[in-house]
């Protein structure tokens, strides 16, 4: 430590003098200035050490990456690592947009991640492509590999992430944990089946703009738009009930994997009310 201090003082002192044309040396700064610069260097060094220590401590306990700068402005602040789950038409899409906007997290769905991995030609992407080309379901171990690779990318590490609708099964939840992926908060939007059916069956899409309307809750005011609205082939009562059966077959077990961090929200409330509850829960975790 003494040798480091001596070197810093020597460099600072040398900085405080200059050589004249005749070879003599003259001072360009006061002793106080030299000492101040030395103090700044030492403070910056100590702060970086503190940041490194915090990051190592957080990582060893499975917490989020510590986002911190040398000036200490955001030191100790963890980036959000979130999972959101809910049945079809539970309002996940709306809440994902709100969470993404407020916290700046990377919004991820398995479909998007699979397509990106295939396009990038990664090892797991090539494996996924083989199954997809053969018309087979991509096995969990491949999906987990795709998810793990994506979460390790710099944007997720630096900004945090929001897994949308994944894991879907207890086996996926277990595999995700075995891969070393842990979340800070598991958000579940709870909506009764009869409400979900009504929401789905009433949905219509404008083929020209892609905007989604609802014939009961948010119909278009323009007659021309109303006339061209289309209903998705799987947005019928019979098909949505099948999708809900599949959802309920796994969701309780998935929720059981995240009991300690689960936040269940009444999804029948207004979108703003749901958002307020979710934000309060996330802020509490990150505090």
N, C-alpha and C positions, 0 to 999 in steps of 0.2 A: 504493500500500500504506500509506503514511504517513497519507493522508487517512482510510482505512478504520479504522486503529488509533486515530486521533484521535477519530473519531466514536464508536467503541465505548467508549473511555475516557470521553468526554464523557457518553454515555448512562448508563454505569455510575456515574459520579460523581454525575450528577443524581439517579439512583435512590437514592443514599446520603444524600440530604438531603431535608428537608421544610420547608414554610413554616408558621410558627406563626400564631395568630390576629392578632397585631399586625404581621404582615408580615415579621418577622425569619426568618432561615434558621438551622436547626440540623441537626447531623449525626445520621443514624440508623444509620450503619454505620462500621466502622473502615476505614482505608485498605487493610488486608489483605483484608477482605471484598470490597471493590470490585475489587481486583486478582484475587481468586479467581474472581469472577463473569466478569470479562473473559477470564481464562484458559479457563474452561469454554466460553464462546462461541466463542473462537478454535479450541479443540480440536475442537468439534463441526463447525465450518466446514471445518477441514482434513480431518476424517474423511469428510465428505460429498464433498469434492473427490477424495479417494482412491478412494471407492466408485465415483464417476462415471468416473474414469480406468480402474479395473479393468473396469467394464462395457463401456466403449468398446473397450478392448484385446481383451476376450474376443469381442465381437461382430465385430470386424474380422478375427478369425481363425477365425470359424465355430464357436466354442465355445458351450456352453450359456449361458443367461442367468445372470449372477452374482446370486445371492440374498444380499443384504447389508442390514444395518440400520445406523443411524447410530452405534450403540454398538459396531459392529465385531464382533458376536457370530458372524455367519455370513459375514463378508466373504470373498470369493473362492471361495465354494462354488458349484459348477455344478449346475444341476438336471439330472436324468437324461433323456436322449433315446434311447429304446431301440426296437429292432425285434426281434420274436421270430417265428421261422418253424419249421414242422414239418408233417409229413403229418397227415392225419386220424387221430385217436386216438394222437398222439405224446405227449400230456400237456400241450399248450399251455395249455388252460383252467386246469388246476391251477396251473401255474407263473405264469400271468398274475395270478391272485388273490394268490399269495404275493408277487410283485414289487410289485403295487399296494399291498398291506398294509404292506410294509416301507418302501418309498420314497415312498409317497403320490402316485405318478404318475397321470395320467389314462389309463385303459385305453381304447383306441380300436380298433374294427373298421370296415371299410369299409361294411358293411351298416348299422351304427348311425349312422355319419356321414352316409350318403346319406339315410337316413330323417329324420334331424334337419334336414339342409339343406332337404329338400323341405318338411317341416313348417314351417320358419322362413321359407320363401319367398324365400331368398337367390337371387341371380342364377344361380349354378351349380346351386342346388337346383331352380330352375325348368327349367333345361336338362336336368338329370337326370330330372325328372318327365316331360318330354316323351318321352324314350327309354323310360322304364319303362312309361308308359301305352300306348306303342305296342308293348310286348312285346319291345323290342330291348335288347341289351346296352348299358350305359352306356359310352361310349368313354373311353379312358384320359385324354384331356385334360380331360374333365369331372370324372372321379374325382380327378385330381390337384388340380384347382381346389377341390373339396370338401375334400380332405385339407389343402391349404395353408391354406384359410380356417379350418378347425377348429384347426390347430396354432397359428394366430396369435391365438386367443382367450386371454383373460387366465389361465384356469385352467391351460392348457398352458404358457404362458409362465412362470408363477410356480411351478408344481409339477413341470413336466416331463411327458413323455408316453411311452406304450408302444404302438407300432403292432403290432397282432395280425394276423399273416398278410398283411401288405402291406409292400412290393410283392410281387406274385405272379409277375410276368414281368420280363424284363430291360428291356423297353420302359418299364414303369412305374418301375423303379429309375432308369433314365436320366432320365425325365421328372421324377421327384421331385428328383433332383440339380439338374436345370436350373432347377427352381422355387426353388432355394436351400435345400432341406430336407436337413440332414445329421444323422446319428445318431452317438451315442457308442459304441454297442455293438450288434452284430448277433448275436443268439443263435439257434443252430440246434439243434433236438432231433433227433438221429439215431437212428432206430429201424428195424430190418430189416422188410421187407414182410411176412414170414410172421408176425411178432409183431403188426404193425399189423392184419392180417386177423383174427387171433385176438381181438384187443381189440375190433374193431368188430363182428364177427359175434356175439360174446357179450353185447353191450350190450342192456339192456332198460330201459324207462322206466316209472315209476309214473305213470299218467295223473292220479291224484288229487293227488299232491304235486309231480310234476315231477322227483323224485329219480331219478338214473341208477344202475342196478346192473349187475353183470357176473355172468353165470351161472357162471363159473369162479372169478374172483378175489374178487368181493364180492357173493355172492347174498344176498337178504333171508332173515332167520331166520323171519319171520312167514309162515305158509302162506297167509293171506288176501292179503297183499301179493304173494306169489309168483304167486298165481292171476290177479291182474289186471295183471301186467306186460305191456307191449307192446313189440314190436320195430319200429323205424323202417323204412319201406319201402325206404330206400336203404342199410340196414345188412346187406345180403346180401354174400356172398363175390364174386359176379359184379360187382356195382355198386361195391364198394369197390376192386376191382382196376382198374376204369376210372378211378376218382378218383385212384388212386395213379399210374397212367400219366400222367395230366394233370399231376399234381404234379411227377413226375420230369422231365417234358419241359421244365420251366422252372427248377427249383430250383437246379441247378448254375450256370446263368448268373446268377441273382439273387445267389447266394453270391459269385460272382466280382466283383460290383459292390461288395462290402463286405469284401474280403480283409483289409484292414488292421485292421478292427475286429471280425472274425468270431470267435465263440467256439462251437465245436462240442461238444455235450454228449451223452454216451451216455444216450439216453432209456430204455434198458432197466433202468437202476438204479432204486432206490426213489425215490418223489417227494421225500423228504427229502434224499437224496444228490444228486439233480439240483438241488434248490433251493440246496444248499450250494455247489455248483460255480458256479451262476449268480450267486449273491450275491457270491462271491469275485471273479468277473470284473467285475461292475458296480462293486464297491467299489474295485477296482484302477483302473478308468477314471476314477472320480470323485475319487480321492485327490489 
